[in-house]
């Protein structure tokens, strides 16, 4: 066994000793933090061993061990996966030292300072790739001197050394160009103390992106061209009842989408009135609510346990996108398909819809969906009945169930927001729900319609929330966790008090 293998075996033996006898379980907080710091250093040094081993091997190294290439060899030797092995190979390519074919000596690496930081354990594979990536992206537009300066600056940042901005780099400095940051070697001090904490991979990526913007003379134009060429959106196949959405979108589209998500999912938007209930009853003695002073008259307007909305952030973004698609489809400027607005169609057998058993299907994907999806879709749309006789269409009838624009505006003015307390989605973004189902004789009338956001409309059948109309005024009865007394309550926004009404009339 060679000395390097023996050294690594001893390190592995020492680590096994650390893990034995539950020694880590008895550490104090300070000792635990120190153990994590030490483990990080060991992990980075292990990264360096792997990268340097790969970087110094020839192209046939993997083939000589019966593998298709270096990636497969790393997977088998390190018991890792293909993406991780690819990162190791990419890191090795960036710091490898080519051989001088004349003298046989190894030439300097493309990124010498970061290579040194890697071998010292100051940066790992993740940090190395994060630091180099943005500048390598613009490698054809950044000169050698600028790249080597960025290499020094990034290596110093990885080690926690200081950087100043009172000097410039390269010949451009003599021409009066703006200066850029360089390493302040004096900041290390006589004792070698660092001026700041070592950088994380995200810190290195941010600095590298900033340096790339400074050094790239073409600015963001090449990046934007690549983004335009690389933009795409794919709707995947049905898998376990859902479709995977994947793609790459441009920064401005991402920003617009994020603003939409924030608008839908921010529970406390500035200035929006908080929905509650007008009932004077106090909650059950076993339930404790702590309303703010301005909400003291409405104890059911608070949710100290944060259980009104159990959705994950990802689920909320999905539901916001679903609502946006519904709004867009209803918009008058939306292009038509076959003379009509883009319309979601759900197929269901009339007998199944009446009995509440069976499945519905969505054309296109042919995906089977619960009958609740068909009921949800029909509540805000129209039902078209198609009669078949041995495969022949013998009759078509259509029942219009859609609230018209005037009815929607009236309902929006009355209820302001989604009717469910704690949900602040504006009513103009909501779907209008038939309180008494149209199939059960409920009219498409303002006295039978309430605004519900996509999620609360979709989940109304099993969420525990109940809605009824009392002389044209919506009332809510919540689940037991919200109201143990299970009383019908009138949402405050639906019934302004007389004093407020008089104030509005006077103004």
CORMOGI-V545344 format. One record per run of one state. SS is the DSSP state (a for helix, b for strand, c for the rest). FROM is the first residue (numbers start at 1). LEN is the number of residues. If there is no record, write none. Layout:
ss:SS from:FROM len:LEN
ss:SS from:FROM len:LEN
This chain:
ss:c from:1 len:2
ss:a from:3 len:24
ss:c from:27 len:2
ss:a from:29 len:27
ss:c from:56 len:7
ss:a from:63 len:3
ss:c from:66 len:4
ss:a from:70 len:9
ss:c from:79 len:3
ss:a from:82 len:14
ss:c from:96 len:3
ss:b from:99 len:1
ss:c from:100 len:6
ss:b from:106 len:1
ss:c from:107 len:5
ss:a from:112 len:8
ss:c from:120 len:5
ss:a from:125 len:13
ss:c from:138 len:1
ss:a from:139 len:3
ss:c from:142 len:2
ss:a from:144 len:16
ss:c from:160 len:3
ss:b from:163 len:2
ss:c from:165 len:6
ss:a from:171 len:5
ss:c from:176 len:6
ss:b from:182 len:2
ss:c from:184 len:1
ss:a from:185 len:4
ss:c from:189 len:12
ss:a from:201 len:15
ss:c from:216 len:5
ss:a from:221 len:10
ss:c from:231 len:1
ss:b from:232 len:8
ss:c from:240 len:2
ss:b from:242 len:7
ss:c from:249 len:2
ss:a from:251 len:15
ss:c from:266 len:11
ss:b from:277 len:1
ss:c from:278 len:15
ss:a from:293 len:3
ss:c from:296 len:3
ss:a from:299 len:3
ss:c from:302 len:11
ss:a from:313 len:18
ss:c from:331 len:5
ss:b from:336 len:2
ss:c from:338 len:2
ss:b from:340 len:2
ss:c from:342 len:4
ss:b from:346 len:3
ss:c from:349 len:1
ss:a from:350 len:6
ss:c from:356 len:4
ss:b from:360 len:3
ss:c from:363 len:4
ss:b from:367 len:3
ss:c from:370 len:1
ss:a from:371 len:9
ss:c from:380 len:2
ss:b from:382 len:8
ss:c from:390 len:2
ss:b from:392 len:9
ss:c from:401 len:4
ss:a from:405 len:11
ss:c from:416 len:1
ss:b from:417 len:1
ss:c from:418 len:8
ss:b from:426 len:1
ss:a from:427 len:3
ss:c from:430 len:1
ss:b from:431 len:4
ss:c from:435 len:3
ss:a from:438 len:3
ss:c from:441 len:5
ss:a from:446 len:3
ss:b from:449 len:4
ss:c from:453 len:1
ss:a from:454 len:5
ss:c from:459 len:7
ss:b from:466 len:5
ss:c from:471 len:2
ss:b from:473 len:5
ss:c from:478 len:11
ss:b from:489 len:1
ss:c from:490 len:1
ss:b from:491 len:1
ss:a from:492 len:3
ss:c from:495 len:3
ss:a from:498 len:9
ss:c from:507 len:1
